[in-house]
Amino acid sequence: MDPKNIWITFPELLIWFPLVAGLVAFMIRNQKKVKAWAIISSFITLAISVTSLIYADASKYFYYNNVSYYWLQYIGSNFSIGLDGMGHLLTALTALLFPVIFIATNKTNYKYSNVFYGLMLLTQSGMMGVFAAMDVLVFYIFWELAVIPIYFLCSRWGGKRRIQATFKFFVYTFAGSLLMLIGILYVYMHTAGTDYASHSFSMNAFYAALLSAKEQNLVFWLFFIAFAIKMPVFPFHTWQPDTYEQAPASATMVLSGIMVKMGVFAVIRWILPIFPEAVNKFDNIVIGLSVIGMLYASLIAIKQDDLKRFVAYSSIAHIGLMCAAIFTKSETSLQGVMVQMFNHGINIIGMWIVVDLLEKNAGTRKISELGGVAHKAPVLTIFLVIIALANIALPLTNAFVGEFMMFAGLFKFNMVFAAVALVCIILAAVYTLNMVQKVFYGEANTITEKMLDISFNQKLVLAVLVVFIFLFGVYPQPVFELTKETISALLVRIK
């Protein structure tokens, strides 16, 4: 295919369309119209993403998925964006979950709704840019652009303690971004340049940077801490439960379902290929921190009475397993991480939707104040049980495949780490099934007696998620096929 015949590529569309849609949303003052616009535009973005998957074969359609424009060429930075298998996977997840979020929360009315939906769409654009960036400076800019709208969403439409929570969120993310910027500039000074500049910000230049083992060991932590905060990984996680608890439901879903994947993605995209010697030196430390975080989060989740904090700590445990699996550096575990990034997004969004519906119907998120919901909302109960079983990786659900592969890689790397991580799987079953029993079964009380079952729109979005739970639980091969070349290319660089 002659690149001159291609006037716009898929990564451009995935970034610029939600950006323009968000700017248009700011100008729509009518609440119903701006909600409709957000849903319609998110479906258009989903259609673009689905179409891009049809053209994902790089050997045939390279120019559909990659583009580079002259930008800051005198400092060695071009506006280079592209989609490999991992990029396709995560942009597809982002495109899929936004219409799900908008429809699931459609009955929620926000003051200044045009600003709210505009910021949501700008967040989507920023995350698309992170997953498509092939230049480190471009990556850093989109990394920041994705976070800024979320900060305003949480601080403006959050709960009673939103100011304290968002301040903590800002401090953590700002500190991490500053460390990453220092690391980026250091590696940049060790890259080979172009005709216009002495050094380069291109991904390939960073991969080929001339760093000694000592330099890798130092700069590794500048990048890793920034990404560990985003995931988050113990002990950089303390902002997450407070932010999830205080953020509006839609923003919490974006943070938990998609934005945490930015950290997982960044470790795979940037840390493993740039700092292979440091990765080999610190793999036990990182895996140890991840496993400790899994155990800590699982034990805390057992004692939680607030459903939002319960799901938040559950998410920390799952992300910890992904981080540990990455640093085993095995093909099996890395492929498991790819599968699990997508599946965790599906499952955790389902959990947040159920929590949001419970809070709106019952007026409380306290597990101790709920009970007998199954008598009043049987359809919601069915969906919750399926999503909860997927969350604990029951066979034939989507999470089982990814977690099995990650545990296989972790077991091969170190049996002690694997044994502790397996304890967390048992704990996950304990706290999840305990929550289901207390909230949905038993006798209805004065709070849950007045509850109604979910609406058609809510049934529809939960049904879509359940379809993906069983589809990728039975047949995960499409994800394997999509990401196998990305894994192969990565393994060549780190071994």
Secondary structure, DSSP 8 states (H G I E B T S, - for coil): --GGG-SS-HHHHHHHHHHHHHHHHHT---HHHHHHHHHHHHHHHHHHHHHHHHT--HHHHHHHHEEEEEEEGGGTEEEEEE--HHHHHHHHHHHHHHHHHHHHTTT---TTHHHHHHHHHHHHHHHHHHHHB-BHHHHHHHHHHHHHHHHHHHHHHS-TTHHHHHHHHHHHHHHHHHHHHHHHHHHHTTS---SS-SS--BHHHHHT----HHHHHHHHHHHHHHHHHHTT-TTS-THHHHHHHHS-HHHHHHIIIIIHHHHHHHIIIIIHHH-HHHHHHHHHHHHHHHHHHHHHHHHHHHT--BHHHHHHHHHHHHHHHHHHHHTT--HHHHHHHHHHHHHHHHHHHHHHHHHHHHHHHHS--BGGG---HHHH-HHHHHHHHHHHHHHTT-TTSHHHHHHHHHHHHHHHH-HHHHHHHHHHHHHHHHHHHHHHHHHHSS---TTGGG-----HHHHHHHHHHHHHHHHHHH--HHHHHHHHHHHHHHHHHH-
